[in-house]
C-alpha cells in the first residue's frame, strides 16, 4: 500500500506504527532539505525499539551545498548512530559504470 502525507515527521511516525504492527520493514520516501531531518525523532524511536524502517531521501547535487540554494543541506550520515546502513548515491553521470 501507498500512503501520502504532507508532514514528514508525522509520516515517519505513521511508518513506525505500521512497521511495529506488521513486524515488516516500511519504506519512507521524502524530498530533500529539511524534510530529511524531520524524520529523526521516529528514526531514534525505531532504533530504540528495534523496528525496521527504510528511508529513501532525495538530495540536491553537491554543487548546490553552501551556496544558498533552496532545500540544500548536507545529508550524508544525518542519521549516524541510529541507522545500520547509509549510502549517498552520486548524481547520474556518464562517468559512472553501468553496474553502479
MIKOLPA-178798 format. One record per residue: residue in one letter; x, y, z of N, C-alpha, C in turn. Coordinates in steps of 0.02 Angstrom, whole numbers, plus 50000, padded with zeros to 5 digits. Atoms other than C-alpha are relative to their C-alpha. Example, Ala and Ser with C-alpha at 12.3 -4.5 7.8 and 13.67 -1.06 7.14 Angstrom:
2
[rec 'a',[50045,49941,50000],[50615,49775,50390],[50045,50060,50000]]
[rec 's',[49958,49941,49997],[50684,49947,50357],[49961,50055,50037]]
END
This chain:
100
[rec 'x',[50041,49941,50000],[50000,50000,50000],[50043,50062,50000]]
[rec 'x',[49965,49936,50001],[50050,50180,49975],[49960,50051,50040]]
[rec 'x',[50031,49947,49961],[50014,50321,50097],[50036,50065,49984]]
[rec 'x',[49971,49935,50014],[50042,50505,50059],[49983,50046,50058]]
[rec 'x',[50011,49954,49945],[50065,50634,50195],[50041,50062,49988]]
[rec 'x',[49966,49937,50013],[50114,50817,50186],[50051,50018,50054]]
[rec 'x',[49955,49984,49945],[50210,50817,50352],[50047,49940,50011]]
[rec 'x',[49952,50055,49997],[50370,50714,50355],[50006,49970,50069]]
[rec 'x',[49993,50025,49932],[50380,50700,50544],[49942,49952,50016]]
[rec 'x',[50059,50043,49989],[50203,50630,50555],[50003,49937,49958]]
[rec 'x',[49994,50057,50044],[50234,50517,50407],[50048,49948,50029]]
[rec 'x',[49951,50046,49971],[50388,50442,50491],[49971,49962,50059]]
[rec 'x',[50031,50035,49943],[50290,50404,50649],[49945,49953,49977]]
[rec 'x',[50051,50044,50028],[50148,50331,50545],[50034,49936,49974]]
[rec 'x',[49963,50058,50026],[50275,50218,50459],[50026,49957,50058]]
[rec 'x',[49977,50036,49941],[50346,50171,50629],[49944,49957,50028]]
[rec 'x',[50058,50038,49976],[50173,50117,50685],[49983,49942,49955]]
[rec 'x',[50013,50054,50048],[50145,50018,50526],[50051,49943,50007]]
[rec 'x',[49948,50050,49993],[50311,49930,50549],[49993,49961,50066]]
[rec 'x',[50011,50034,49936],[50277,49893,50733],[49942,49951,49995]]
[rec 'x',[50060,50041,50005],[50106,49824,50692],[50008,49940,49955]]
[rec 'x',[49994,50055,50048],[50158,49717,50545],[50062,49957,50012]]
[rec 'x',[49937,50036,49991],[50332,49666,50600],[50043,49999,49938]]
[rec 'x',[49962,49996,50063],[50393,49707,50425],[50028,50070,49990]]
[rec 'x',[49973,49934,50014],[50503,49849,50364],[49951,50042,49960]]
[rec 'x',[50042,49953,50037],[50412,50002,50299],[50046,50054,49971]]
[rec 'x',[49959,49949,50034],[50489,50123,50173],[49967,50068,50006]]
[rec 'x',[50022,49930,49997],[50477,50312,50192],[50040,50037,49946]]
[rec 'x',[49968,49961,50053],[50514,50423,50041],[49989,50073,50013]]
[rec 'x',[50007,49928,49989],[50549,50608,50060],[50039,50039,49947]]
[rec 'x',[49962,49953,50041],[50611,50758,49964],[50063,50020,50038]]
[rec 'x',[49936,49979,49970],[50773,50847,50004],[49990,50054,50052]]
[rec 'x',[50000,49944,49954],[50818,50982,50128],[49975,49981,50069]]
[rec 'x',[50022,50010,49931],[50731,50997,50295],[49951,49943,50008]]
[rec 'x',[50044,50059,49995],[50614,50853,50253],[50036,49943,50034]]
[rec 'x',[49961,50057,49975],[50753,50732,50297],[50009,50003,50076]]
[rec 'x',[49991,50000,49927],[50796,50789,50475],[49934,49996,50038]]
[rec 'x',[50065,50009,49967],[50609,50790,50514],[49984,49928,50014]]
[rec 'x',[50010,50071,49988],[50619,50601,50509],[50036,49976,50063]]
[rec 'x',[49957,50023,49946],[50746,50593,50651],[49964,49976,50063]]
[rec 'x',[50032,50025,49939],[50628,50578,50802],[49973,49928,49992]]
[rec 'x',[50026,50068,50011],[50544,50423,50727],[50058,49951,49989]]
[rec 'x',[49942,50043,50011],[50713,50353,50673],[50031,49980,50067]]
[rec 'x',[49972,50014,49933],[50777,50367,50852],[49956,49949,50036]]
[rec 'x',[50046,50046,49967],[50622,50280,50919],[50004,49930,49968]]
[rec 'x',[49994,50064,50035],[50637,50144,50786],[50063,49963,50022]]
[rec 'x',[49937,50031,49977],[50817,50113,50837],[49992,49972,50071]]
[rec 'x',[50008,50021,49930],[50771,50104,51022],[49956,49938,50006]]
[rec 'x',[50048,50055,49996],[50629,49982,50988],[50016,49943,49951]]
[rec 'x',[49980,50051,50049],[50720,49880,50853],[49946,49988,49948]]
[rec 'x',[50053,50002,50051],[50587,49921,50724],[50031,50020,49933]]
[rec 'x',[49968,49985,50064],[50641,49915,50541],[49965,50054,49959]]
[rec 'x',[50024,49949,50047],[50619,50072,50436],[50051,50006,49944]]
[rec 'x',[49956,49988,50058],[50690,50102,50263],[49987,50072,49977]]
[rec 'x',[50007,49930,50019],[50721,50286,50223],[50032,50012,49933]]
[rec 'x',[49975,49982,50066],[50740,50341,50042],[49989,50075,49994]]
[rec 'x',[50006,49927,49998],[50778,50526,50042],[50035,50031,49939]]
[rec 'x',[49971,49964,50057],[50812,50644,49898],[50052,50050,50026]]
[rec 'x',[49949,49951,49982],[50960,50762,49899],[50014,50043,49939]]
[rec 'x',[49980,49956,50055],[51016,50909,49795],[50071,49983,49979]]
[rec 'x',[49931,50012,50021],[51176,50897,49693],[50051,50035,50045]]
[rec 'x',[49949,49974,49955],[51335,50927,49792],[50020,50072,49985]]
[rec 'x',[49980,49932,50018],[51374,51086,49696],[49951,50053,50024]]
[rec 'x',[50049,49952,49973],[51217,51166,49770],[50006,50010,50075]]
[rec 'x',[49989,49991,49928],[51278,51147,49950],[50041,50063,50013]]
[rec 'x',[49961,49942,49977],[51344,51300,50041],[50002,50058,49951]]
[rec 'x',[50003,49942,50045],[51291,51423,49907],[49933,50036,50003]]
[rec 'x',[50064,49967,49991],[51119,51474,49968],[49943,49969,49960]]
[rec 'x',[50053,50033,50039],[51021,51353,49858],[49945,49975,50046]]
[rec 'x',[50058,50022,49962],[50847,51311,49919],[50001,49924,50011]]
[rec 'x',[50006,50071,49982],[50823,51143,50008],[50065,49961,49992]]
[rec 'x',[49936,50033,50007],[51009,51103,50002],[50037,50001,50067]]
[rec 'x',[49962,50007,49937],[51084,51041,50166],[50041,49936,49996]]
[rec 'x',[49961,50062,50001],[51220,50912,50197],[49960,49943,50032]]
[rec 'x',[50040,50056,49974],[51129,50746,50218],[50037,49936,50014]]
[rec 'x',[49966,50063,49984],[51259,50606,50218],[50012,49993,50075]]
[rec 'x',[49991,50017,49928],[51266,50524,50390],[49955,50040,50047]]
[rec 'x',[50044,49960,49958],[51122,50631,50454],[49968,49958,50056]]
[rec 'x',[50029,50045,49950],[51056,50479,50548],[50054,49957,50034]]
[rec 'x',[49943,50037,49971],[51228,50422,50608],[49986,49981,50072]]
[rec 'x',[50012,50025,49933],[51214,50315,50762],[49930,49971,50008]]
[rec 'x',[50068,50025,49996],[51032,50274,50726],[49981,49957,49940]]
[rec 'x',[50014,50042,50058],[51044,50183,50560],[50053,49946,49994]]
[rec 'x',[49951,50053,50009],[51129,50022,50511],[50032,50003,49931]]
[rec 'x',[49972,49992,50067],[51161,50073,50331],[49984,50069,49975]]
[rec 'x',[50008,49933,50028],[51185,50241,50247],[50041,50003,49936]]
[rec 'x',[49962,49996,50063],[51233,50269,50066],[49979,50062,49962]]
[rec 'x',[50012,49940,50040],[51248,50431,49968],[50011,49982,49927]]
[rec 'x',[49995,50019,50071],[51212,50393,49785],[50022,50062,49961]]
[rec 'x',[49977,49942,50038],[51307,50506,49665],[49950,50020,49947]]
[rec 'x',[50043,49976,50054],[51221,50612,49534],[50013,49958,49938]]
[rec 'x',[49991,50038,50062],[51192,50523,49369],[50055,50032,49957]]
[rec 'x',[49945,49975,50041],[51342,50538,49255],[50021,49944,49952]]
[rec 'x',[49974,50049,50047],[51412,50452,49102],[50064,49969,50026]]
[rec 'x',[49939,50026,49970],[51569,50427,49207],[49987,49941,50047]]
[rec 'x',[50016,50056,49956],[51478,50305,49322],[49994,49936,49959]]
[rec 'x',[50007,50063,50036],[51492,50124,49272],[49927,49978,49998]]
[rec 'x',[50071,50022,50006],[51327,50047,49212],[49980,49952,50055]]
[rec 'x',[50016,50048,49947],[51339,49919,49352],[49996,50032,50069]]
[rec 'x',[50001,49966,49935],[51339,50052,49490],[49939,49981,50038]]
END
